[in-house]
Each structure stands twice: as structure tokens, then as C-alpha cells.
């Protein structure tokens, strides 16, 4: 398929997704918005891990930082949502930049434990600093933004808004990956020694991979706070980082649409299994999490490269 045909097909798919909101229930539209929000965060994790090859188990921390920045600034200080987005992105960028320094000294599972510790640290701050974050009670009544004079309070309006924002950040990510920076990230992942011999600044690009991925997580957190209109610490525990990591690996790490496919499966599949009304699937009401776990194990055994590696697998078989 040519690039032009691929872009047309993608535009039609996005338009169909936006139109589907007219025919779905409010809870279903909410789930679609939740998918869009998590895709923003997992897209940043895919850059850090899939393209730059830096293991991270701290993406939920940046997700939470963005959400709390939105909740604190909009509810307590009355700051506009449109001002909060760049503030959260820049704040998470610099925090991610600082977190990238351990990656200069440790790699692989050691780096994973370092980022996991960071996630736990941020979670403890959110839970214990009650004067700022509300502690375990969280912050409620987080307002949704206005687009000019159009209120985004309804589920459909906020879904369209979130979908449009996702398209914008995805285009920015695509431009980044096609730039010399994107090629430098790929070289850093494949062979750091060779990349350094080619003149690539390993230190700078390692830090940038964490910083840009963190900024995407922060932006996703801002949209999450507006979606649920209530933030509290347990949402941003390290289990959420594991879920994001699972989404990236399941869809296909280092593939542009990998986080999209993986997030849709991780967010929507459990709900589809849980709410199934088919007589043949009534047992899913009690055993949907078991079925979900078994399905993930089977997929990881059969497709360790993620769902988007099916084409490559077929190509290898054809060549053999």
C-alpha cells in the first residue's frame, strides 16, 4: 500500500471512530476516551523503550504528575486548561531528563528497578502530601475545558476533543521519528557502541528519550484528569506502569501503532469479556480476568514481538 493510500485509510478510520460516538452508550464513549488518554502515555513509553531501547517502569509517575498539575492548577488556582498543558509537558520533560541520568550508568533490569523506585517515590509523595495533593482523598471536581465558547462537559464532546489531541500528538511523534533524532534513537537502541562511533551523542539522546517520553506521559495525565474529573494516588501506582509496559509489548515495541493496538486490548478487552451478554460467554462475568490473563500469555508465547509482528513472521516463513 502506498503512503498516500495508507494515510487516506487512516483518516477514514479516525473519522469512523469519531462518528461511532453517536451510536454508543455514554459508558462506551468514556472507555474510548480512556483509550485515547492511555495511548498518549504509552506512545511516550514506546519512544523511550521501543525506539531508544531504555527500559522504564516509571511512566505512571509522569502520568500522575500531569494529572495532579492539572487538578491543582485548575481547581485551586483557576488556571486555564490551555495553560496547564504546556506547564505539565515542560515539568515532566525536566523530571524525565533528571530520571534519564541513571540510564547513563545502568541498563536493562537495573534501570527498570531504578525507574520503578522513582514511580513508588512519586506515589508516596502524592499519598502523603495532603496539603498539596489531598492525600488518599484526592482532588475532586476537576473541571473540563472550554473550546472557545463550546463546553466539553459531555462525554461525546470530550471524546472528540481527546481524539483530536491524540491525532496531533501522534503526528508530532511521527515527525520526530522520521527526523534525524528518530534515526539516532534507533541507532542507540540497536548498537550504542556503533552509534557513538558514528558521532551520535549517546548521553544527549538517552536523556532526550526519557524526557520526551515523560512529556507525553504528562500530557496524557492532563487529559486523564479532565476525563475522570477526580485524581487520587492509587491510579498512578507502579501497577499502572506495568499495564502501560504490557500495552507496548503486546502491540509491538518499537512500532508506531504498537501502543495503539496494545492499549485498546488492555483497556477494552477486559470490559468486553466482563460485560458480555452472550449465553455462551456468561461465565466471563466471573472469570473474565482469568480469560484475559490466559489470552495475554498465549499471545506473548505465540507472538513475542507483539501483534504487529505477524506480518514479519509471515514474511520470514515465506522467505524460508
C-alpha positions in Angstrom: 0.0 0.0 0.0 1.4 3.4 -1.0 1.9 6.1 1.7 -0.9 8.2 0.2 -3.4 5.3 0.3 -2.3 4.4 3.8 -2.9 8.0 5.0 -6.4 8.0 3.4 -7.3 4.7 5.1 -6.0 6.0 8.4 -8.1 9.2 8.0 -11.2 7.2 7.2 -10.6 5.0 10.3 -10.3 8.1 12.5 -13.4 9.6 11.0 -15.3 6.3 11.6 -14.2 6.2 15.2 -15.3 9.8 15.8 -18.7 9.1 14.2 -19.2 5.9 16.3 -19.7 8.1 19.3 -23.2 8.9 18.1 -24.2 5.3 18.3 -22.5 4.2 21.6 -23.7 4.5 25.2 -22.1 7.0 27.5 -20.0 4.4 29.3 -18.7 3.1 26.0 -17.7 6.6 24.8 -16.0 7.1 28.2 -13.9 3.9 27.5 -12.9 5.2 24.1 -11.7 8.5 25.7 -9.8 6.5 28.3 -8.1 4.6 25.5 -7.1 7.8 23.8 -5.6 9.1 27.1 -3.6 6.0 27.7 -2.4 5.9 24.1 -0.8 9.3 24.7 1.1 8.0 27.7 2.1 4.6 26.1 3.3 6.4 23.0 5.8 8.2 25.1 6.9 4.9 26.7 7.2 3.3 23.3 9.7 6.1 22.3 11.7 5.6 25.5 11.7 1.8 25.4 10.8 0.7 21.9 12.8 3.2 19.9 15.6 4.2 22.2 15.9 0.9 24.0 15.8 2.3 27.6 13.7 0.2 29.9 11.3 2.2 32.1 8.8 1.2 34.7 8.0 4.8 35.8 5.6 6.0 33.1 2.7 6.1 35.5 4.6 8.6 37.6 4.7 11.1 34.8 1.1 10.3 34.0 0.2 11.1 37.6 2.4 14.3 37.7 0.5 15.6 34.7 -2.9 14.7 36.2 -2.1 16.4 39.5 -0.7 19.5 37.9 -4.0 19.9 36.0 -6.0 19.2 39.2 -4.1 21.5 41.4 -3.8 24.4 39.0 -7.4 24.3 37.7 -9.2 23.7 40.9 -7.1 25.6 43.4 -5.6 28.4 41.3 -8.1 28.7 38.5 -5.5 28.3 35.7 -6.8 27.7 32.3 -6.6 24.1 30.9 -4.8 25.5 27.8 -2.0 26.9 30.0 -1.8 23.7 32.1 -0.9 21.5 29.1 2.4 23.2 28.3 3.2 23.5 32.0 2.7 19.8 32.6 4.6 18.9 29.4 7.6 21.1 30.4 7.6 19.9 34.0 7.5 16.2 33.1 10.2 16.9 30.4 12.6 18.1 33.0 11.7 15.5 35.6 12.2 12.9 32.8 15.5 14.5 32.0 16.7 14.0 35.6 15.4 10.4 35.6 17.5 9.7 32.5 20.7 10.1 34.3 20.6 6.6 35.9 20.3 5.3 32.4 23.8 6.6 31.7 25.2 4.2 34.3 22.9 1.2 34.4 20.9 -0.7 31.8 18.3 -3.4 31.4 16.7 -4.7 34.6 18.9 -2.4 36.8 17.4 0.6 35.0 13.9 -0.9 35.3 14.3 -1.1 39.1 15.6 2.4 39.2 12.6 3.8 37.4 10.3 1.6 39.4 11.7 3.1 42.6 11.0 6.6 41.1 7.4 5.6 40.5 7.0 4.4 44.1 8.6 7.6 45.3 6.2 9.8 43.3 3.3 7.7 44.5 4.3 8.2 48.2 4.5 12.0 47.7 1.0 12.0 46.2 -0.3 10.0 49.0 1.4 11.7 52.0 1.5 15.4 50.9 -2.1 16.0 51.8 -1.9 19.8 51.8 -0.9 19.8 48.1 -2.5 16.6 46.7 -5.3 15.9 49.1 -3.6 12.6 50.1 -5.8 9.5 49.9 -8.9 11.7 49.4 -7.5 13.0 46.2 -8.8 16.1 44.4 -12.3 16.2 43.0 -14.4 18.4 40.7 -11.5 18.8 38.2 -13.1 21.0 35.5 -13.2 20.1 31.8 -12.0 22.8 29.4 -13.9 25.1 27.0 -13.0 25.2 23.4 -13.7 28.8 22.6 -17.4 29.0 23.8 -18.1 25.3 23.3 -18.3 23.4 26.6 -16.6 19.9 26.7 -18.6 18.6 29.7 -20.4 15.9 27.8 -18.8 12.6 27.2 -19.0 12.8 23.4 -17.6 16.3 23.2 -14.7 15.4 25.5 -14.0 12.2 23.4 -13.8 14.2 20.2 -11.5 16.7 21.9 -9.3 13.9 23.2 -9.2 12.1 19.9 -8.2 15.3 18.1 -5.5 15.9 20.7 -4.3 12.3 20.2 -4.1 12.8 16.4 -2.0 15.9 17.0 0.5 14.4 19.4 0.7 11.3 17.1 1.6 13.5 14.2 4.3 15.2 16.2 5.7 11.8 17.3 5.7 10.6 13.6 7.6 13.7 12.6 10.1 13.2 15.4 10.7 9.5 14.4 11.2 10.4 10.8 13.7 13.1 11.7 17.5 12.6 12.3 16.6 12.4 16.1 14.4 9.3 15.4 17.2 7.6 13.5 19.6 8.4 16.3 17.2 6.8 18.8 17.0 3.7 16.7 20.8 3.5 16.4 21.1 4.0 20.2 18.7 1.0 20.7 20.4 -1.3 18.2 24.0 -0.8 19.0 25.1 2.0 21.3 28.8 1.5 20.6 28.4 1.7 16.9 26.1 4.7 17.3 28.8 6.5 19.3 31.4 5.7 16.7 29.2 7.4 14.1 29.2 10.6 16.1 25.9 10.3 17.9 25.9 11.8 21.4 24.8 8.8 23.5 24.4 10.9 26.6 22.2 13.6 25.0 19.9 11.1 23.2 19.5 8.9 26.2 18.3 11.8 28.3 16.1 13.1 25.4 14.4 9.7 25.1 13.4 9.8 28.8 12.5 13.5 28.7 10.2 13.4 25.6 8.6 10.1 26.7 7.9 11.7 30.1 6.4 14.8 28.5 3.9 12.5 26.6 3.0 10.8 29.8 2.4 14.2 31.4 0.1 15.4 28.6 -1.8 12.1 28.8 -2.2 12.7 32.6 -3.7 16.2 32.0 -6.3 14.8 29.7 -7.0 11.9 32.1 -7.7 14.4 35.0 -10.2 16.2 32.8 -11.8 12.9 31.8 -12.4 11.4 35.2 -12.6 14.8 37.0 -11.1 13.2 40.1 -7.5 12.2 40.8 -6.2 10.1 43.7 -2.8 8.4 44.2 -3.7 4.7 43.7 -4.4 5.3 40.0 -0.7 6.1 39.5 0.8 3.2 41.4 3.5 1.1 39.7 0.9 -1.4 38.5 -0.3 1.2 36.0 3.3 1.4 34.7 3.2 -2.4 34.3 0.0 -2.1 32.4 1.5 0.5 30.1 4.5 -1.7 29.6 2.3 -4.6 28.7 0.4 -2.5 26.2 3.6 -1.5 24.4 5.0 -5.0 24.3 1.6 -6.6 23.4 1.1 -4.2 20.4 4.7 -4.3 19.3 7.5 -2.4 20.9 9.3 -0.1 18.5 6.4 0.0 16.1 4.4 3.3 15.7 1.0 1.7 16.1 2.1 -0.8 18.7 0.9 1.3 21.7 -2.5 1.9 20.0 -3.2 -1.8 19.4 -1.9 -2.8 22.8 -3.8 -0.1 24.7 -7.0 -0.9 23.0 -6.6 -4.6 24.0 -5.5 -3.9 27.6 -8.3 -1.3 28.2 -11.2 -2.7 26.1 -10.8 -6.5 26.1 -11.4 -6.9 29.9 -14.5 -4.8 29.7 -15.8 -6.7 26.6 -15.3 -10.0 28.4 -16.8 -8.7 31.7 -19.9 -7.2 30.1 -20.6 -9.9 27.6 -24.3 -10.8 27.3 -23.9 -13.8 25.1 -25.2 -17.0 26.7 -22.1 -18.9 25.6 -19.9 -16.3 27.4 -21.9 -15.9 30.7 -19.1 -17.5 32.6 -16.9 -14.4 31.7 -18.9 -12.4 34.3 -16.8 -14.2 37.0 -13.8 -15.4 35.1 -13.0 -12.5 32.7 -9.7 -11.6 34.3 -8.5 -15.2 34.2 -9.5 -15.4 30.5 -7.8 -12.1 29.8 -4.6 -13.3 31.5 -4.6 -16.6 29.6 -5.1 -14.7 26.3 -2.2 -12.5 27.0 0.1 -15.4 27.9 -0.9 -17.2 24.7 -0.2 -14.1 22.6 3.2 -13.5 24.2 4.2 -17.1 23.6 3.0 -17.1 20.0 4.0 -13.5 19.2 6.8 -12.3 21.4 7.3 -9.4 19.1 3.7 -8.2 19.5 0.7 -8.3 17.4 2.1 -6.1 14.7 4.9 -8.6 14.1 2.5 -11.0 12.4 3.4 -9.6 9.0 7.1 -10.0 9.7 6.6 -13.6 10.9 4.7 -14.4 7.7 7.4 -12.8 5.6 10.1 -14.9 7.3 8.1 -18.1 6.7 7.6 -17.2 3.0 11.4 -16.5 2.6 12.2 -19.8 4.3 
